[in-house]
Amino acid sequence: MQVAVVLLNWNTRHLLEQFLPGVLKHCQLPGVEVVVADNGSSDDSLSWLKKHYPAVRCIALGKNLGFAEGYNQALAKVDAQYSVLFNSDALPRADWLPPLIATMQKHPDAAACVPKILNLRQPGHFEYAGAAGGFIDHLGYTFCRGRIFHLAEADQGQYDEEGELFWGSGAALMVRTRLFLASGGLDPDFFAHMEEIDWCWRMKNQGWRILYQPQSSILHLGGGTLDYQNARKTYLNFRNNLFLLLKNQGGTRAYLLILLRFLLDFLALLNFLRQGQSANAAAVSRAHRHFIKDFWLFYRKRQKLLPLVLKKKHHEMYRGSIVWDFFVRKKKHFSQLNFKPPGLKQ
């Protein structure tokens, strides 16, 4: 089999009912299989799937392993050259797979490739979780081409040039299956959120590339499993961003960045309180406490990765501050930044 499109499901039978027919329709190609991996759902997802789509392969994982370990175990059970981590609240557009496959075949040093991700509710706009590819600034703040913080741009073809990314969204991430598994896959201690950024950074540190192919596009609902404003998501994002820096940022800079981020996160906590969002403020505090508790666990991960790191500059890392640019300099669009990621080398 050439491609396995793997949907991870957890108590979201309603999403399967809404999106699975479209996924199957646009994956009807030789050598392509759609797989549903169920994360121990307690709703009727499995019985519904068996009744309505008996031909679709289902991998029952038995319990909720989270996004990271759920995909790790699912991909270990598929036999495909490429696997696509595909969100259960996403809808592929026609002919979305061939451009991704062609890009991976043309560039053997690519660990992953992602499509353009548009908003299902507003198809003319980019969607929060990925947009036209992911990047990171030198302080560790992540953003996307076409979406900075909460503001998503209209898609007017301004980002239709294929090129390199710092990270690709887990909403629709095509990976080399064997490489993904050999690398250890997604870090299960992240549980959910930023685990794909961690994996992409690890791969880039080892000389692999992450690519963007705009000839392929999907529509993403977003927040289908955990709403973007959910305090649980706030907790995971703040905690996991610190884990991300500790694991992957080289040298003593990692520790200086973490100290600085503690200060900046505290300012974010105060801002949540000012806005009356006490649950989100508490989530930031809890994220910091749990990062300190698990510091040595992730320090040991860092030490294991250090021998694999190639000493090279990541040109896909933004050397400015996206926070300063967005909130102070009022640069709301990616095209306004003094930043041009590299295109694809032949």
Protein Blocks (a to p, Z undefined) as FASTA:
>chain_A
ZZdcddddehilklmmmmmmmmmmmmccghiacddddehiablmlmmmmmmmmmbccdde
hiaebjmlmmmmmmmmpccfbdcdddfkbccdehklmmmmmmmmmmmmbfbdcdddddfk
lmmbccfblpnopaddfkopacdehiahjbccddehlamcgcddfbdcfklccddfklmm
mnopaafklopghilmmmmmmmmmnopacdddfkbccddebhmlmcfklmklmmmmmmmm
mmmmmmmmgcjklmmmmmmmmmmmmmmmmmmmmnopaklmmmmmmmmmmmmmmmmmmmmm
mmmmmmmpccdddfkbcfbdfklmmmmnopabfklpccddddddZZ
